[in-house]
Amino acid sequence: MEKKCFKLGKQKSDKFKVKDGHSMDQATCFQYYNPVILEYIESRI
């Protein structure tokens, strides 16, 4: 099963398909990784 990945808009019902890597960090499927990445960067400083 393929996981759907969307970028949310201003309204809760606004969902936009992620078409390129530039928007990937704002996508719903990527939100789990944001704190993990920040923790890694913090550990490297």
Residue pairs with C-beta under 8 A, 6 or more apart in sequence:
3 29
4 28
4 29
5 17
5 18
5 24
5 27
5 28
5 29
5 30
6 15
6 16
6 17
6 18
6 27
6 28
6 29
7 15
7 16
7 17
7 18
7 23
7 26
7 27
7 28
8 14
8 15
8 16
8 26
8 28
9 15
9 16
18 24
18 27
18 29
24 30
25 34
